[in-house]
Amino acid sequence: MNIELPQDLQEFVSDAIRKGIVKDESEAIVEALRLWRDIESDWTDEDEENLRQSVHQICDALDRGELRGRDASDVFAEIEQENAKHLGENRPS
């Protein structure tokens, strides 16, 4: 199989190889496809809707100025905590 990647993705893969993250282009593609498969298999319509709601809530909070002065990493950490909590409550054990 031959594939063509846009320049920015070619550079991304080249950087990953240079940094030793992957050994070659094939490994980069295999890892990306595995990650995609894992995400797709775990992702539900409810998860997608929850993400949409979270994004809308953040946009609304930004519009109201409620997030001014807050560090973006703190905001994202809160979102990740809420998502992890939600996923833990809604995933079978």
For each residue, the residues with C-beta under 8 A, 3 or more apart:
1:
2:
3: 29
4:
5: 9 10 13
6: 9 10
7: 10 11
8: 11 12
9: 5 6 12 13
10: 5 6 7 13 14
11: 7 8 14 15
12: 8 9 15 16
13: 5 9 10 16 17 22 25 28
14: 10 11 17 18
15: 11 12 18 19
16: 12 13 19 21 22 28
17: 13 14 20 21 22 23 24 25 28
18: 14 15
19: 15 16
20: 17
21: 16 17
22: 13 16 17 27 28 31
23: 17 27
24: 17 27 28
25: 13 17 28 29
26: 29 30
27: 22 23 24 30 31
28: 13 16 17 22 24 25 31 32
29: 3 25 26 32 33
30: 26 27 33 34
31: 22 27 28 34 35
32: 28 29 35 36
33: 29 30 36 37
34: 30 31 37 38
35: 31 32 38 39
36: 32 33 39 40
37: 33 34 40 41
38: 34 35 41 42
39: 35 36 42 43
40: 36 37 43
41: 37 38
42: 38 39 47
43: 39 40 47 48
44: 47 48
45: 48 49
46: 49 50 90
47: 42 43 44 50 51 87
48: 43 44 45 51 52
49: 45 46 52 53
50: 46 47 53 54 83 86
51: 47 48 54 55 83
52: 48 49 55 56
53: 49 50 56 57
54: 50 51 57 58 79 82 83
55: 51 52 58 59
56: 52 53 59 60
57: 53 54 60 61
58: 54 55 61 62 67 75 79
59: 55 56 62 63
60: 56 57 63 64
61: 57 58 64 66 67
62: 58 59 65 66 67
63: 59 60
64: 60 61
65: 62 68
66: 61 62
67: 58 61 62 70 75
68: 65
69:
70: 67 74 75
71: 74 75
72: 75 76
73: 76 77
74: 70 71 77 78
75: 58 67 70 71 72 78 79
76: 72 73 79 80
77: 73 74 80 81
78: 74 75 81 82
79: 54 58 75 76 82 83
80: 76 77 83 84
81: 77 78 84 85
82: 54 78 79 85 86
83: 50 51 54 79 80 86 87
84: 80 81 87 88
85: 81 82 88 89
86: 50 82 83 89 90
87: 47 83 84 90 91
88: 84 85 91
89: 85 86
90: 46 86 87
91: 87 88
92:
93:
